[in-house]
Amino acid sequence: MIFTETKLKGAFIIEIQRMEDERGSFGRSWCAKEMKEYGLNTNISQANVSFNKSKGTLRGMHYQIAPYQEAKLVRCSMGSIYDVIIDLRKDSPTFKQWIGVELSQENYKMLYVPEDFAHGFITLEDNCEISYLMSEFYVPGAGATIRWNDPMFAIEWPIEPKVMSEKDKLQPDFIPDKK
């Protein structure tokens, strides 16, 4: 696994190193020992899968509030997505900053999302499947959402969303003190 820290401290793009031969390829997508070496949360409470039928499906920007914050390891195993995270750590020098990275079945990249980050993505093609390893259980009532086009963050999505939930569409502007 190749770890590259992003401009948002603690958030990493992780590339699966593939070993290829006449049978195909093999690579490690999880290693607690290597994750610990980078100071990343290695607790896995849930593994989730999201399937999205249509190009332009937007999910996010989601996070859980204290004390239920979660770290995620996100991988696109079918299709391609533009994956976005926002740093919501009030004491961070990159508070309210975001990054986006393309994850696809071809590039074998994953995104490590630390606790106190919002996360979302838009599908770049039809029939995308995204896998998540989650450090905490989902807690109804602890989930929060930032609107995908909130002017405070000015996320530059590569395409216009065509499909999203009403909840994701109708969020009010983000107020930092309410996080």
Sequence and secondary structure as in RCSB ss.txt:
>XXXX:A:sequence
MIFTETKLKGAFIIEIQRMEDERGSFGRSWCAKEMKEYGLNTNISQANVSFNKSKGTLRGMHYQIAPYQEAKLVR
CSMGSIYDVIIDLRKDSPTFKQWIGVELSQENYKMLYVPEDFAHGFITLEDNCEISYLMSEFYVPGAGATIRWND
PMFAIEWPIEPKVMSEKDKLQPDFIPDKK
>XXXX:A:secstr
 EEEE SSTT EEEE   EEETTEEE  S  HHHHHHTT      EEEEEEE STTBEEEEEEE TT    EEEE
EEESEEEEEEEE  TTSTTTT EEEEEEETTT EEEEE TTEEEEEEESSSSEEEEEEESS   TTTEEE  TT 
TTT    SS   B  HHHHS     GGG 
